[in-house]
């Protein structure tokens, strides 16, 4: 494949950042790949894995002369990073990110972007509960959606170039308004994570059930809640704080539906329960049909014969 960018800089060498680095290397999308992280140990791990051509702890040096800068950091850090790197951004450069909140990211970065620099927030809807450079893999974005939320006055050439890069990674592209993205992700990702964190925390606090019993008799449902609840705490703290309005709106709706479900159980309304469970089962089938999960039993986990 032909080189698309002369130099790409990735800020943040965690799961997503290291996966982007691997994907860039696989499709030969740049002549020079720079990887930057403020943590010396993380950067050393990335270097041992040969994830880039150049490794920088200095943010300004890392973005100098880059045609594309990809921010793979917690969304709460965007403003500080934007302010620090802005003077070193060259005219014509594209700045994007991989965070799961978009309106706050644009608001945080836009004031610091020099004239001629193209800010195009993005969100690859992919990931695992693992973190760190060793957790990444190049195929993470294959057959997954990457949502781009360009501003109304976005440069079409820059948007086309960024879209082409994600397509090279194997992603399907969706263009969306930032506020709508945040509302959609609040119910499909953010609230489910919040529920997982809460139910695992509740289980650990139950005085009538010991921790060893919670672990020993963990059924499939609770086990999968713990997998979600093992996600990076810094990243998810910032997600909830930066998508507060949409999350609270979805939590309000969830609370109303939960109250209705509680009422159905109390009054032994089997018809209401059956209708809900039938409808939610159909949603699961549609998710599998859309290729968003595996149809194998127990979420595709291997089992001994």
Backbone as a ProteinNet text record, in pm:
[ID]
protein_1_A
[PRIMARY]
XXXXXXXXXXXXXXXXXXXXXXXXXXXXXXXXXXXXXXXXXXXXXXXXXXXXXXXXXXXXXXXXXXXXXXXXXXXXXXXXXXXXXXXXXXXXXXXXXXXXXXXXXXXXXXXXXXXXXXXXXXXXXXXXXXXXXXXXXXXXXXXXXXXXXXXXXXXXXXXXXXXXXXXXXXXXXXXXXXXXXXXXXXXXXXXXXXXXXXXXXXXXXXXXXXXXXXXXXXXXXXXXXXXXXXXXXXXXXXXXXXXXXXXXXXXXXXXXXXXXXXXXXXXXXXXXXXXXXXXXXXXXXXXXXXXXXXXXXXXXXXXXX
[TERTIARY]
83.5	0	86.8	35.5	110.8	103.2	207.8	211	112.1	29.2	-73.2	-27.1	47.2	95.8	248	312.1	456.9	495.2	423.7	448.6	317.8	300.1	185.7	237.7	174.6	209.3	89.7	113.4	11.2	47.5	-42.9	-21.5	-96.9	-23.8	-85.1	-63	5.6	42.6	-33.5	-159.3	-241.5	-300.2	-411.5	-474.7	-505.8	-578.6	-620.4	-501.6	-420.9	-304.8	-209.3	-181.2	-89.5	-153.9	-286.7	-355.7	-352.4	-371.8	-361.9	-221	-119.6	18.9	41.2	-9	5.3	-69.1	-189.3	-267.5	-198.9	-138.9	-65.4	53.3	125.2	239.1	194.3	85.1	37.9	0.3	-61.3	-103.6	-7.2	107.2	211.5	154.7	86.7	16.1	100.8	225.4	310.4	457.6	535	679.4	744.7	691	746.2	633.7	645	544.6	609.7	552.2	602.1	502.5	552.9	467.3	512	416.5	447.8	365.1	429.4	358.7	437.2	365.9	431.7	491.9	449.9	498.9	620.7	737.1	860.4	852.8	790.1	780	691.9	581.6	491.1	562.4	637	709.8	817.9	883.9	986.4	925.6	806.7	736.5	699.6	651.8	615.9	738.1	849.5	973.8	1020.1	1007	1044.8	958.5	834.7	741.7	757.5	843.1	870.9	743.8	672.5	544.7	556.7	673.7	689.1	832	855.8	991.1	1063.2	986.2	1043.1	958.2	1023.7	954.6	988.5	886	906.8	828	891.6	819.7	782.1	850.8	826	713.5	603.1	484.6	509.5	576.9	602.6	689.7	796.3	884.1	808.7	718.1	645.9	556.7	493.2	397.9	461.3	582.9	650.6	663.2	620	626.5	528.4	436.9	341.6	225.6	186.1	72	-58.3	-48.8	-165.8	-126.8	-204.8	-184.2	-308.4	-287.5	-398.4	-386.5	-485.7	-484.5	-555.1	-478.5	-532	-511.6	-573.7	-559	-698.3	-710.5	-840.8	-896.6	-1028.1	-1087.7	-1070	-1049.7	-1027.8	-894.1	-803.3	-670	-659.6	-766	-759.6	-718.8	-779.1	-751.5	-605.2	-552.3	-412.3	-317.3	-345.1	-259.4	-272.9	-395.3	-417.3	-340.4	-342.1	-270.4	-120.3	-67.9	76.7	127.9	52.7	105.3	74.6	-22.8	-70.1	40.1	137	239.1	325.7	331.7	418.4	345.4	213.6	137.4	160.6	185.6	213.4	84.2	87.1	-28.9	-65.2	-192.7	-238.8	-248.7	-197.7	-203.3	-347.2	-372.7	-502.5	-484.4	-575.2	-575.6	-705.7	-693.2	-810	-788.5	-889.5	-877.8	-952.6	-952	-1018.9	-1111.6	-1146.4	-1228.4	-1374	-1444	-1584.4	-1681.7	-1630.2	-1712.4	-1662.6	-1753.7	-1709.2	-1734.2	-1848.6	-1876.9	-1775.9	-1745	-1651.7	-1509.3	-1474.7	-1341	-1323	-1423.2	-1414.9	-1407.9	-1490.1	-1491.8	-1358.8	-1294.4	-1166.9	-1051.9	-1053	-939.5	-951	-1072.3	-1091.9	-1025.1	-1032.8	-972.3	-821.2	-755.5	-609.8	-559.3	-650	-605.6	-565.5	-443	-399.2	-476.1	-478.7	-543.9	-474.9	-554.7	-496.9	-479.4	-506.3	-501.8	-644.4	-662.4	-796.1	-828.1	-925.5	-967.4	-1087.6	-1070.9	-1178	-1186.4	-1270	-1282.4	-1330.7	-1285.9	-1324.9	-1339.3	-1410.4	-1430.5	-1441.3	-1333.7	-1344.6	-1421.4	-1535.6	-1618.1	-1563.5	-1454.1	-1385.1	-1299.6	-1269.4	-1184.3	-1201.7	-1121.3	-1131.5	-1115.3	-1125.3	-1105.7	-958.3	-869.8	-726.5	-669.3	-548.7	-484.7	-334.7	-269.3	-124.7	-82.2	42.2	92.7	82.6	103.1	100.6	-40.3	-142.3	-281.1	-334.5	-265.7	-315.6	-294.2	-374.6	-355.7	-411.6	-349.6	-379.5	-520.2	-577.2	-709.8	-824.9	-795.6	-898.6	-1011.5	-977.9	-1076	-1145.4	-1108.9	-1166.7	-1315.7	-1394.2	-1539.6	-1607.1	-1542.4	-1601.4	-1630.1	-1723.1	-1756.1	-1653.7	-1619.4	-1544.3	-1631.5	-1671.6	-1759.6	-1674.7	-1689.4	-1620.8	-1724	-1685.8	-1777.8	-1714.6	-1699.4	-1635.1	-1723.4	-1663.8	-1743	-1802.5	-1898.1	-1967.4	-1872.4	-1770	-1676.8	-1553	-1564.6	-1449.8	-1393.4	-1262.9	-1195.3	-1222.9	-1278.6	-1319.9	-1201.9	-1090.9	-971.9	-917.5	-914.6	-866.5	-958.3	-1090.5	-1186.4	-1172.1	-1151.1	-1133.7	-1008.4	-901.5	-776.6	-791	-858.2	-877.1	-971.1	-1074.9	-1167.5	-1095.6	-1010.6	-935.8	-844.8	-786.3	-697.6	-773.9	-889.6	-968.7	-1021.5	-1050.4	-1093.4	-980	-857.3	-742.1	-728.8	-770.8	-766.8	-875.6	-968.5	-1078.2	-1207.2	-1212.1	-1329.9	-1437.9	-1561.1	-1674.4	-1695.4	-1714.8	-1717.4	-1859.8	-1886.7	-2014.4	-1984.6	-2047.1	-2034.2	-2155.2	-2130.5	-2237.1	-2210.5	-2316.2	-2298.7	-2250.8	-2164.5	-2103	-2205.6	-2305.3	-2405.6	-2487.7	-2519.3	-2595	-2509.9	-2383.4	-2291.2	-2292.7	-2284.2	-2275.5	-2402.4	-2517.4	-2643.1	-2651.4	-2612.7	-2615.2	-2521	-2399.7	-2300.5	-2334.4	-2411.1	-2451.4	-2530.9	-2620.1	-2704	-2639.4	-2559.1	-2499.3	-2369	-2303.5	-2172.8	-2159.1	-2187.1	-2156	-2242.1	-2375.1	-2462.9	-2439.1	-2422.5	-2388.7	-2261.8	-2161.7	-2040.7	-2071.1	-2152.7	-2186.4	-2263	-2354	-2429.5	-2335.4	-2240.6	-2145.1	-2061.3	-2009.6	-1931.9	-2016.6	-2142.3	-2229	-2264	-2300.1	-2344.1	-2227.9	-2110.1	-1992.6	-1958.4	-1971.6	-1948.4	-2050.1	-2176.4	-2281.7	-2253.2	-2212.6	-2182.1	-2068.2	-1969.3	-1854.5	-1888.9	-1999.5	-2038.9	-2140.7	-2196	-2298.4	-2240.5	-2293.8	-2244.5	-2289.2	-2406	-2459.9	-2390.6	-2314.8	-2245.3	-2097.3	-2013.3	-1870.2	-1807.8	-1691.8	-1621.5	-1587.5	-1549.9	-1512.8	-1633.3	-1753.4	-1873.9	-1909.3	-1889.5	-1916.1	-1828.5	-1702.6	-1608.2	-1637	-1658.3	-1675.1	-1800.3	-1910.4	-2036.9	-2077	-1979.7	-2006.4	-2064.6	-2191.7	-2257.1	-2221	-2265	-2225.8	-2256.2	-2376	-2413.5	-2321.8	-2300.9	-2214.6	-2070.9	-2026.9	-1890.7	-1865.5	-1964.6	-1946.8	-1954.5	-2030	-2027.2	-1887	-1821.2	-1687.1	-1587	-1605.9	-1516.3	-1527.5	-1650.6	-1670.7	-1617.1	-1641.5	-1600.3	-1449.2	-1377.3	-1231	-1166.9	-1248.5	-1196.8	-1121.8	-1041.4	-952.9	-1028.9	-1000.5	-1078.3	-1059.7	-940	-917.1	-996.7	-992.1	-1063.9	-1213.7	-1269.6	-1413.9	-1458.9	-1375.1	-1406.4	-1423.6	-1332.9	-1339	-1457.4	-1492.7	-1607.4	-1734.8	-1757.5	-1880.6	-1883.7	-1769.9	-1766.3	-1783.5	-1739.6	-1744.7	-1865.8	-1945	-2071.4	-2185.7	-2174.9	-2265.3	-2412.3	-2444.6	-2584.7	-2650.6	-2583.4	-2640.8	-2652.7	-2552.2	-2555.4	-2669.3	-2685	-2792.5	-2930.1	-2942.1	-3069.4	-3102.7	-3002.9	-3025.7	-3047.5	-2980	-2999.9	-3142	-3196.9	-3333.6	-3432.3	-3411.6	-3498.7	-3481.6	-3358.6	-3331	-3397.9	-3391.5	-3451.7	-3603.1	-3667.2	-3811.6	-3846.6	-3768	-3793.4	-3765.7	-3666.1	-3634.1	-3746.6	-3805.5	-3918.2	-4037.2	-4061.6	-4170.5	-4144.4	-4020	-3983.2	-3998.6	-3958.6	-3973.6	-4121.1	-4206.5	-4350.2	-4407	-4360	-4408.2	-4372.6	-4253	-4211.6	-4294.5	-4311.8	-4386.1	-4529.2	-4594.7	-4734.3	-4748.2	-4635.7	-4635.5	-4701.4	-4663.1	-4715.6	-4627.8	-4654.7	-4574.6	-4580.6	-4695.9	-4710	-4614.7	-4606.8	-4518.8	-4372.2	-4333.6	-4197	-4166.2	-4259.7	-4238.9	-4224.9	-4308	-4301.1	-4165.8	-4117.4	-3988.3	-3875.3	-3874.2	-3765.3	-3765.5	-3884.2	-3894.1	-3837.1	-3870.6	-3820.7	-3669.6	-3615.3	-3470.8	-3395.2	-3456.9	-3394.5	-3380.4	-3478.6	-3474	-3362.8	-3340.2	-3230	-3097.9	-3082.3	-2960.4	-2940.7	-3048.1	-3038.4	-2993.9	-3047.9	-3012.4	-2865.9	-2814.7	-2674.1	-2584.1	-2620.8	-2544.5	-2552.9	-2673.7	-2691.9	-2610.6	-2591.6	-2514.5	-2364.3	-2324.4	-2182.7	-2114.5	-2192.3	-2134.9	-2100	-2134.4	-2095.6	-2104.7	-2055.5	-2048	-2173.7	-2226.8	-2347.9	-2320.6	-2192.4	-2159.3	-2208.4	-2239.4	-2288.9	-2187.5	-2240.3	-2155.2	-2053.4	-2100	-2018.5	-1891.8	-1898.5	-1786	-1670.7	-1689.9	-1579.5	-1553.4	-1427.8	-1397.6	-1432.8	-1478	-1512.4	-1448.2	-1408.5	-1353.2	-1465.3	-1431.6	-1530.8	-1568.8
-120.7	0	125.4	231.4	355.4	426.1	500.4	577.2	691.9	709.5	813.3	940.5	926.4	1039.8	1032.3	1149.2	1150.5	1112.3	1168.8	1135.6	1134.8	1030.3	1019.3	1011	1085.5	1079.9	1029.5	931.4	880.3	922.9	990.2	1030.4	932.5	852.4	752.7	613	528.8	395.4	284.3	312.4	210.5	113.3	50.5	-49.1	6.6	119.7	173.1	233.7	311.8	373.3	270.1	164.5	61.2	-19.8	-36.1	-105.9	-21.9	108.7	198.2	191.1	190.6	181.5	54.1	-57	-184.9	-183.4	-123.1	-115.7	-28.2	80.6	169.6	96.6	22.1	-53.4	-159.3	-224.8	-332.9	-283.4	-164	-114.2	-10.2	7.6	98.3	235.6	295.7	421	545.7	528.8	645.5	610.9	713.3	693.6	690.2	769.7	777	773.7	681.3	669.2	706.1	806.7	853.5	813.6	758.1	718.9	795.5	862.2	945.7	901.8	893.6	865.1	928.4	983.6	1051.2	954	827.2	724.6	655	669.9	613.2	461.1	396.5	251.1	204	273.6	239.9	258.9	368.1	396.5	290.9	248	143.9	11.7	-17.1	-139.8	-132.8	-16.6	1.6	-12.2	39.9	30.5	-113.5	-189	-330.7	-409	-362.4	-428.1	-376.4	-276.4	-217.9	-164.4	-84	-32.9	92.5	153.2	277.7	292.7	402.3	434.2	523.3	613	709.3	707.4	716	714.9	843.9	917.1	1047.8	1061.2	1115.5	1150.5	1299.2	1375.7	1518.5	1538.9	1592.7	1607.4	1700.5	1811.5	1909.1	1848.6	1780.1	1715.5	1606.9	1540.3	1428.9	1473.9	1591.1	1634.6	1721.8	1767.9	1853	1780.2	1846.5	1795.6	1681.6	1653.1	1545.4	1591.9	1505.2	1533	1491.7	1395	1345.6	1319.6	1373.5	1350.7	1281.6	1165.3	1086.8	1084.1	1140.1	1146.3	1024.4	936.4	814.6	822.2	923.9	953	968.9	961.4	986	1120.6	1128.9	1250.3	1369.9	1344.8	1454.2	1524.4	1462.8	1519.8	1599.6	1604.7	1664.6	1811.5	1890.7	2034.8	2062.9	1995.8	2018.1	1979.2	1865.9	1821.6	1915.2	1957.6	2048.3	2177.7	2232	2357.4	2340	2228.1	2204.3	2183.5	2109.4	2072.2	2175.7	2262.9	2356.1	2434.2	2494.3	2574.2	2494.7	2363.2	2280.5	2217.5	2234.8	2175.2	2251.4	2177.7	2245.3	2271.9	2369.7	2402.8	2284.3	2251.7	2140.1	2009	2006.4	1883.5	1851	1722.3	1675	1630.1	1672.9	1628.5	1552.5	1430.1	1348.7	1277.3	1201	1129	997	919.1	788.7	773.8	883.3	879.2	848.5	798.9	761.2	873.8	994	1114.8	1214.3	1282.4	1365	1514.3	1555.1	1698.5	1766.3	1704.6	1765.7	1767.2	1668.5	1664.4	1780.6	1803.2	1915.3	2047.7	2061.1	2183.4	2207.1	2099.3	2111.8	2147.8	2093	2109.7	2231.4	2264.2	2368.7	2501.7	2552.6	2684	2688.8	2574.4	2572.2	2540.4	2506.7	2467.2	2588.1	2591.5	2703.1	2705.5	2819.3	2830.8	2738	2665.5	2573.5	2432.3	2408.5	2272.9	2218.9	2096.6	2038.3	1944.6	1984.6	1904.3	1819.2	1686.8	1593.5	1484.8	1502.6	1401.1	1267	1158.9	1026.4	928.9	820.4	717.5	579.8	499.6	360.7	282.4	225.2	154.6	12.3	2.3	-125.2	-116	-229.7	-230	-357	-369.9	-480	-421.4	-505.9	-457.9	-449.8	-493.6	-492.4	-353.6	-329.2	-199.7	-217.2	-115.2	-117.9	-157.1	-128.3	-156	-302.4	-393.2	-536	-586.7	-511.1	-554.5	-525.9	-440.8	-400.9	-506	-495.7	-583.4	-515.3	-539.6	-467	-490.2	-606.7	-640.2	-590.8	-513	-466.6	-391.3	-321.3	-233.5	-297.1	-419.6	-485.3	-511.4	-472.3	-491.3	-423.2	-319.5	-239.3	-99.1	-32.4	103.7	202.9	297.2	414.2	534.9	604.8	720.8	847.7	925.6	1053.8	1164.8	1268.4	1379.5	1511.7	1531.6	1654	1776.4	1892.1	2015.8	2051.3	2142.3	2178.3	2234.3	2306.9	2368.6	2281.9	2152	2062.3	2060	2057.4	2047.3	1909.5	1905.8	1780.1	1689.1	1747.9	1668.4	1599.6	1673.8	1617	1504.9	1526	1424.4	1299.5	1317.5	1204.2	1124.5	1193.9	1126.1	1045.5	1104	1034	915	934.8	825	709.5	741.5	638.4	559.1	627.1	558.3	455	494.9	400.4	286.5	316.6	209.9	110.8	160.9	71.5	-20.4	29.3	-53.7	-162	-150.6	-246.5	-198	-70.7	-15.7	26.8	27.4	84.8	226.1	322.2	463.3	516.1	587.9	657.3	803.3	895.4	1038.2	1080	1147.8	1176.4	1309.3	1375.6	1494.7	1453.2	1534.3	1499.8	1474.8	1562.4	1549.2	1421.3	1386.6	1263.8	1141.8	1146.3	1037.7	1014.7	1121.6	1108.8	1048.5	1079.6	1023.3	873.7	837.7	696.7	613.2	663.6	587	583.2	680.9	679	553.1	513.2	396.1	266.3	270.4	146	108.7	204.9	177.3	231.4	359.8	424.1	374.4	372.8	323.6	175.3	88.2	-51	-65.3	16.3	12	58.1	162.9	212.5	106.8	37	-69.5	-180.9	-215	-320.5	-281.9	-159.2	-112.9	-119.2	-80.3	-73.4	-211.5	-304.9	-435.8	-515.4	-499.3	-567.3	-506.2	-373.9	-308.9	-350.3	-363.7	-408.9	-548.9	-637.9	-776	-781.2	-697.1	-698.7	-641.7	-563.2	-500.5	-582.2	-687.4	-765.8	-837.8	-807.3	-869.8	-1015.1	-1046	-1181.4	-1279.8	-1228	-1312.6	-1278.3	-1377.2	-1351	-1330	-1266.9	-1243.5	-1374.3	-1473	-1602.3	-1668.1	-1648.3	-1705.9	-1632.9	-1501.7	-1424.5	-1473.9	-1500.7	-1548.1	-1693.6	-1779	-1922.8	-1955.4	-1888.3	-1921.1	-1817.9	-1751.2	-1649.5	-1713.1	-1685	-1737.5	-1650.2	-1694.6	-1626	-1477.7	-1439.5	-1298.5	-1212.7	-1253.2	-1174.8	-1175.9	-1290	-1300.3	-1198	-1179.2	-1082.3	-939.1	-916	-784	-753.3	-853	-829.3	-801	-862.1	-834.7	-688.1	-637.2	-496.9	-405.3	-444.6	-361.3	-360.6	-443.3	-444.6	-342.3	-264.3	-165.7	-54.5	17.9	120.5	225.1	239	330.7	477.9	517.5	657.6	696.1	609.7	637.5	651.5	558.8	560.5	669.3	705.5	822.7	945.3	965	1081.3	1074.9	954.3	938.9	988	943.2	981.4	1129.9	1185.9	1328.1	1415.6	1365.9	1445.3	1416	1316.6	1292.3	1289.9	1377	1379.7	1391.7	1487.3	1513.2	1393.5	1336.6	1223.3	1101	1076.5	961.6	975.8	1094.5	1116.1	1101.5	1147	1131.9	984.2	905.8	762.4	687.8	730.4	668.5	693.8	812.8	842.4	748.3	727.3	635.9	492.6	454.1	319.6	298.2	400	389.7	371.7	442.4	427.6	286.6	234.3	99.2	-5.5	19.4	-73	-75.2	40.3	47.5	-32.1	-22.7	-98.6	-248.7	-287.9	-428.6	-477.6	-394.1	-425.5	-445.3	-359.7	-369.6	-499.9	-538.5	-661.3	-784.2	-783.5	-896.4	-899.9	-782.3	-775.2	-825.8	-787.5	-824.4	-950.9	-1020.3	-1148.4	-1136.4	-1029.4	-1004.8	-1079.1	-1206	-1289.3	-1245.7	-1196.4	-1151.7	-1036	-941	-825.6	-870	-960.7	-1011.1	-1085.4	-1170.1	-1249	-1157.8	-1053.9	-961.6	-889.6	-845.7	-776.9	-871	-992	-1085.9	-1130.2	-1139.8	-1175	-1063.8	-939.7	-824.4	-811	-831.4	-817.7	-932.7	-1050	-1162.6	-1133.1	-1065.6	-1028.9	-928.4	-836.6	-741.3	-816	-918.9	-1000.1	-1065.2	-1117.1	-1180.8	-1079.4	-958.2	-854.5	-813.6	-810.8	-777.3	-883	-1009.9	-1118.9	-1111	-1086.8	-1076.6	-961.6	-856.2	-739.9	-761.8	-879	-910	-843.2	-795	-724.9	-817.4	-946.4	-1043.8	-1183.4	-1282.2	-1420.7	-1495.1	-1577.7	-1652.5	-1779.9	-1812.4	-1934.6	-1926.2	-2041.1	-2045.7	-1986.4	-1918.1	-1860	-1763.2	-1680	-1574.4	-1627.1	-1750.7	-1803.6	-1852.4	-1863.4	-1911.7	-2060.6	-2100.2	-2241.4	-2321.9	-2443.7	-2532.3	-2668.9	-2731.8	-2865.2	-2964.5	-3064.9	-3168.3	-3244.7
0	0	0	-58.5	-61.5	72.7	105.3	228.8	218.3	321.1	317.8	388.3	497.5	574.8	586.2	581.8	600.3	741.8	839.5	980.3	1057.7	1137	1227.1	1368.9	1459.2	1600.7	1679.6	1764.3	1854.8	1996.2	2062.8	2202.2	2291.4	2367.3	2453.7	2398.9	2476.1	2428.3	2499.7	2535.9	2601.3	2501.2	2538.3	2451.6	2313.1	2307.8	2178.3	2104	2173.4	2109.2	2050.7	2125	2076.3	1964.2	1967.4	1859	1731.3	1745	1629.6	1570.9	1657.1	1609.6	1529.4	1580.1	1508.7	1375.4	1375.7	1252.5	1148.7	1192.5	1101.9	1040.1	1122.5	1071.6	971.6	1001.1	915.3	775.8	769.3	638.4	581.1	645	595.7	561.8	658.7	634.3	654.3	696.2	719.2	698.9	665	652.9	790	882.5	1017.7	1119.9	1214.3	1320.4	1453.5	1519.3	1647.8	1756	1865.5	1977.8	2100.9	2165.7	2281.4	2401.5	2517.1	2641.7	2756	2853.8	2965.1	3064.8	3058.6	3150	3088.8	3150.9	3097.7	3085.4	3182.7	3179.4	3064.1	3043.3	2932.9	2799.2	2788.3	2665.2	2640.3	2747.9	2735.3	2690.1	2741.8	2700.9	2553.5	2509.7	2369.6	2278.9	2326.1	2248	2236.8	2344.2	2341.6	2243.7	2225.6	2132.5	1989.3	1970.6	1839.2	1773.6	1848.4	1800.3	1714.3	1709.3	1633.8	1584.1	1513	1466.4	1565.8	1628.3	1722.9	1850.1	1965.5	2094.7	2167.8	2210.2	2270.8	2399.5	2500.8	2622.8	2620.2	2532.6	2516.5	2414.3	2459.3	2374.7	2256.8	2279.9	2174	2064.4	2105.6	2007.2	1930.2	1999	1937.6	1822.5	1835.8	1732.4	1625	1648	1550	1416.5	1311	1172.9	1143.2	1233.3	1207.7	1120.3	1028.8	942.4	1009.9	1100	1172.1	1316.8	1410.2	1553.1	1607.5	1667.5	1721.7	1873.4	1941.4	2087	2144.4	2207.1	2268.1	2418.7	2477.2	2620.1	2680.9	2814.6	2877.9	2835.7	2814.7	2761.1	2854.3	2982.4	3076.1	3058.5	2982.7	2963	2833.3	2754.1	2621	2622.8	2709.6	2710.6	2741.6	2842.6	2881.8	2769.2	2705.6	2596	2475.8	2447.4	2336.1	2352.8	2472.7	2499.3	2485.5	2532.9	2528.7	2386.5	2306.2	2174.6	2066.5	2089.6	1987.1	1916.7	1988.7	1920.7	1823.5	1841.3	1757.2	1639	1631.5	1522.1	1392.2	1286.4	1159.4	1081.6	997.7	915.4	826.3	823.9	742.5	818.4	941	1019.9	1059.3	1077.6	1126.1	1270.7	1357.9	1497.4	1520.1	1569.8	1598.3	1731.1	1773	1899.3	1888.1	1996.7	1996.7	2117.1	2180.9	2301.7	2273.6	2376.3	2357.8	2393.8	2412.7	2427.8	2323.9	2255.8	2145.2	2163.3	2216	2228.6	2320.4	2433.3	2528.6	2474.4	2393.3	2334	2237	2153	2058.9	2134.6	2235.8	2315.8	2386.5	2430.4	2501.7	2408	2286.5	2195.7	2103.8	2062.4	1961.4	1994.6	2117.3	2146.1	2123.9	2124.6	2113.7	1972.7	1882.2	1749	1665.2	1615.3	1530.3	1398.3	1334.7	1205.1	1104.9	1029.4	931.3	980.9	1110.2	1165.7	1170.5	1124.4	1109.6	1226.9	1308.1	1423.1	1383.7	1387.8	1352.1	1459.6	1560.7	1665.5	1608.5	1670.9	1625	1739.8	1713.3	1815.3	1751.2	1755.7	1713.3	1819.7	1781.9	1879.2	1892.3	1964.8	1982.1	2107.1	2164	2282.2	2362.4	2464.3	2559.4	2698.7	2801	2937.8	2975.3	2884.1	2910.1	2883.7	2932.7	2911	2895.1	2842.9	2826.8	2686.6	2649.8	2514.3	2472.5	2566	2533	2503.6	2545.7	2527.2	2387.5	2312.9	2182	2075.2	1967.3	1851.3	1727.2	1613.8	1490.7	1439.4	1467.4	1413.5	1501.1	1604.2	1696.9	1626.1	1517.8	1452.8	1332	1299.2	1182.8	1201.7	1101.4	1102.2	1221.1	1275	1381.5	1328.4	1392.1	1350.4	1404.1	1322.3	1368.2	1338.1	1442.9	1427.7	1424.8	1321.1	1309.3	1326.1	1402.1	1428.9	1384.6	1255.6	1205.2	1227.3	1248.2	1259.6	1123.5	1123	998.7	894	937.4	842.3	818.7	842.6	831.4	688.6	678.9	549.8	488.8	368.5	307	273.9	236.6	203.3	328.4	438.5	564.9	611.6	601	641.7	555.1	427.8	336.1	371.5	407.2	442.5	570.5	670.8	797.9	779.9	700.1	671.6	604.1	507.8	435	528.1	626.4	720.3	802.4	856.7	935.7	849.7	725.6	635.1	610.4	604.9	591.2	713.2	827.5	948.9	947.2	852.7	844.8	906.6	944.5	1011.7	912.8	962.3	890.3	944.1	856.8	896.9	905.7	1012.2	1030.6	1064.9	993.7	1023.1	1106	1216.7	1311.5	1383.1	1424.5	1507.6	1646.5	1707	1834.6	1944.7	1953.9	2060.1	2043.5	1919.4	1895.7	1929.1	1892.6	1929.7	2079.6	2155.7	2301.1	2360.9	2301.9	2349	2317.1	2195	2154.5	2239.9	2259	2335.9	2483.8	2530.9	2672.1	2703.6	2612.2	2639.2	2593.4	2486.5	2436.3	2505.8	2570	2630.5	2772.3	2790.7	2918.5	3034	3015.2	3121.3	3150.8	3049.5	3080.8	3164.9	3137.2	3219.7	3362.1	3374.2	3507.3	3587.3	3521	3586.6	3630.6	3544.6	3578.5	3699.9	3700	3815	3942.7	3930.8	4048.2	4101.7	4013.7	4061.9	4119.9	4062.4	4118.8	4254	4264.3	4393.2	4496.8	4457	4548.9	4599.9	4509.2	4548.3	4648.8	4629.9	4720.5	4857.3	4864.4	4990.9	5070.9	5011.5	5080.3	5201.5	5317.6	5439.8	5451.1	5389.6	5400.4	5306.8	5209	5112.4	5117.1	5136.5	5147.4	5009.6	5009	4882.7	4813.4	4891.2	4833	4765.3	4822.5	4762.1	4633	4631	4510	4396.2	4428.5	4327.1	4288.9	4390	4367.8	4288.7	4318.5	4253.7	4148.3	4093.1	3992.4	3866.4	3839.1	3719	3598.9	3480.5	3358.6	3357.5	3405.5	3403.5	3487.9	3612.4	3701	3651.7	3599.2	3548.1	3438.3	3349.6	3242	3291.5	3397.6	3461.2	3514.5	3572.9	3627.2	3516.5	3399.6	3287.1	3247.5	3235.6	3200	3309.6	3435.3	3548.8	3570	3493.9	3503.3	3410.6	3339.6	3245.2	3317.3	3240.7	3296.3	3377.3	3506.7	3591.7	3558	3516.6	3480.9	3357.6	3257.3	3133.5	3159.3	3237.8	3258.2	3354.3	3449.3	3532.5	3444.2	3350.2	3262.1	3166.7	3122.1	3033.3	3102.5	3225.4	3295.5	3328.8	3364.3	3397.6	3274.1	3157.9	3035.8	2947.6	2985	2915.1	3016.3	3114.2	3228.4	3188.6	3103.1	3069.9	3002.4	2902.9	2830.3	2920.3	3004.2	3094.4	3195.1	3252.2	3349	3284.1	3160	3088	3068.4	3026.5	3004.3	3136.8	3242	3373.5	3424.3	3394.8	3433.8	3366.3	3236.7	3162.4	3214.7	3240.3	3291.9	3427.6	3512.1	3645.4	3636.5	3542.3	3522.6	3477.6	3382.8	3333.1	3441.2	3524	3632.1	3735.3	3761.4	3854.5	3801.3	3670.2	3609	3619	3600.9	3612.4	3756.4	3849.2	3991.6	4027.6	3971.5	3995.1	3937.3	3818.1	3754.9	3838.1	3896.2	3980.2	4108.3	4170.7	4295.9	4277.8	4168	4145.3	4060.7	4042	3970.2	3833	3763.6	3629.1	3528.3	3511	3422.4	3277.6	3233.1	3094.8	3063.7	3155.6	3135.3	3129.1	3218.1	3218.1	3089.3	3046	2924.5	2802.2	2792.9	2680.4	2676.4	2793.2	2799	2758.3	2813.6	2786.7	2640.2	2580.2	2438.7	2352	2389.6	2312.4	2323.7	2442.1	2460.2	2394	2388.8	2319.9	2170.8	2115.2	1973.6	1946.5	2040.6	2027.5	2019.8	2103.9	2102	1964.6	1908.4	1776.2	1670.8	1678.3	1581.2	1594.2	1717.5	1738.9	1675.9	1691	1630.2	1478.1	1425	1280.2	1221.4	1300.7	1255	1267.7	1318.4	1331.9	1448.1	1545.9	1660.5	1776.6	1764.7	1866.6	1808.8	1885.5	1843.1	1886.4	1797.8	1829.5	1908.6	1927.1	1998.9	2143.1	2201.2	2338.3	2433.9	2537.7	2641.3	2583.2	2488.1	2430.4	2364.9	2309.8	2234.7	2318.3	2449.8	2534.1	2510.2	2507.2	2488.2	2611.5	2591.7	2703.2	2681.6	2788.4	2778.7	2745.9	2667.8	2635.4	2759.2
[MASK]
+++++++++++++++++++++++++++++++++++++++++++++++++++++++++++++++++++++++++++++++++++++++++++++++++++++++++++++++++++++++++++++++++++++++++++++++++++++++++++++++++++++++++++++++++++++++++++++++++++++++++++++++++++++++++++++++++++++++++++++++++++++++++++++++++++++++++++++++++++++++++++++++++++++++++++++++++

